Amino acid sequence: MKITKLETIMVKPRWMFLKIYTDEEIVGYGEPIVGGCTHIVAAAVKEFEKYLLGKDPRRITHHWQAMYRGGFYRGGPILVSAISGIEQAMWDILGKSLGVPIYQLLGGACRDKIRLYSNIPITPISGRASQKYYEAAALQIIAQGLTALKFALPYPVEIIDGRKFILECVSIMKTIRKAVGNNVDILIDFHGHVSPAMSKLLIKELEPFNPFFIEEPCLPENIDVLVDIKRSTHIPIATGERLYTKWGFREILEKQAAFILQPDVSHAGGIMELKNIAAMAEVYYAGIAPHCPFGPIALASCIQVDAAIPNFLIQEHVTLGEGYLLEPFNLNDGYIEIPKKPGLGIELDEKFIKENVYDGSWKTPIIYHKDGSVADW
């Protein structure tokens, strides 16, 4: 089998799909994407096409090594995201060629179903959303059949913000808890835009509400700071959406800076790299809750890994593939059953995709503090 073509397709709302074609009429799907950098990632995929054309797509690890190590400069969101989508598509091809789901090739299923959570949409960058907004959004999520949800702190946050902001965050948590009751788990995303000192203040105030976990309480560049925050609270700390490959997670695990790792299958290196990271985490008794704010191909890739690892916790998602997939995933009591079809177990709705192609022009908004200085996104 030989690769004959790589095709990227930019799809609304801000995703990019990849198709890898072969001379045996098997097409593999992947989702290489970095929000706000779609065209740059597409260019990276095109560069890798020069190496991949004519190669056997089933030599997945060999090609991963060639793409990652062959260019001298390693890592980073652009190159590794391009590799991630390509790797997903090669696994899809391998599974389809053998007639089995990918998780069977990763050692078989460790579970029968996958627990999902969804996010309350990020509130407006300028101004603040009302408490009624959070209540309505939370109720809408659990009405879909989910048993866990996540909300992000309001933007922006000062290096040390006042008591008013702390009370605002506590009030949001109170509102959501009152709306959904005690049988729904609430996750909180600090999104890395809170200073370490401010994180400690906020976490202390939020501890009585027993959040399921707190995500990215600080930026990921300084692991020792994260260690300090983690040791200051009994609430589980999660991180990892902005880390790439097993090497990016090594220090997090060695210093036990987080209880929960959140590698992204479209950023961190793809399907096998997520499995490798999960194996490393298992040694430290850490759980895996993959990051996935993108489309249905990324979700399908996550699910294949989730099924095959023993330390899976919960899966983020923003879509079940309605419209994009001929057969969207089916949610039942907060879970979806692991797919039984070969490869990723999905087929795109080509007509819908064609109708939702866009120019890839979505850009990450820049946010500012009251004094006009740039704030962390």
Buried (B, 14 or more C-beta within 10 A) or exposed (E): BEBBEBEBBBBBEBBBBBBBBBEEEBBBBBBBBBBBBBBBBBEBBEEBBEBBEEBBBBBBEEBBEBBBEEEEEEBEBBBBBBBBBBBBBBBBBBBBBBEBBBBBBBEEBBBEBBBBBBBBBBBEBEEEBEBEBBBBBBEBBBEEBBBBBBBBBBBBBBEEBEEEBBEBBBEBBEBBBEBBEEEBBBBBBBBBBBBBEBBBBBBEBBEEBEBBBBBBBBBBEEBEBBBBBBEBBEBBBBBBBBBBBBEBBBBBBEBEBBBBBBBBBBBBBBBBBBBBBBBBBBEBEBBBBBBBBBBBBBBBBBBBBBBBBEBBBBBBBBBBBEBBBEEBBEBEEBBBBBBEBBBBBBBBBEEBBEEBEBEBEBEEEEBEBEEEEEBBB
